[in-house]
Amino acid sequence: MDKIWANRLIAGTKTWAEMPARRHAGVKAELAKRVAEDEITAEQYKEITGEDYNE
């Protein structure tokens, strides 16, 4: 489910505020993985989560 939420957030069809709080940690990990794999930028990570990406 974390991957699905990450996809929705990246696509802009859902916002961080709409996501259940219990998913935050898992989705952050999924988004961080995608930054590390160059699928999204650190700036996109920050736009989505509101937090800086830390390698």
C-alpha positions in Angstrom: 0.0 0.0 0.0 2.9 2.3 0.6 3.9 2.1 -3.1 0.4 2.9 -4.1 0.3 6.0 -1.9 3.7 7.0 -3.2 2.5 6.7 -6.7 -0.5 8.8 -6.0 1.5 11.5 -4.2 4.0 11.7 -7.1 1.2 11.9 -9.6 -0.5 14.6 -7.6 -3.8 12.8 -7.3 -3.5 12.7 -3.5 -1.8 15.0 -1.0 0.3 14.2 2.1 -2.6 15.6 4.3 -5.0 13.1 2.7 -2.8 10.1 3.5 -3.5 8.2 6.8 -1.0 9.0 9.5 -0.2 5.3 9.9 1.2 5.3 6.4 3.7 8.2 6.8 6.8 6.2 7.8 6.4 3.6 5.1 5.6 6.1 2.4 8.5 8.3 3.4 10.8 5.2 3.1 9.3 4.4 -0.3 9.8 8.0 -1.5 13.4 8.1 -0.1 14.1 4.9 -2.1 12.8 6.5 -5.2 15.1 9.6 -4.7 18.1 7.2 -4.2 17.1 5.4 -7.5 16.7 8.8 -9.3 13.0 8.2 -9.9 12.1 11.5 -8.2 14.3 14.4 -7.0 15.0 15.5 -3.5 13.0 18.6 -4.3 10.0 16.5 -5.2 10.4 14.6 -1.9 10.3 17.8 0.0 7.3 19.1 -1.9 5.4 15.9 -1.1 6.4 15.4 2.5 7.3 18.9 3.6 10.6 17.6 4.9 14.1 17.7 3.5 15.5 14.5 2.0 18.3 13.1 4.1 20.5 10.6 2.4 
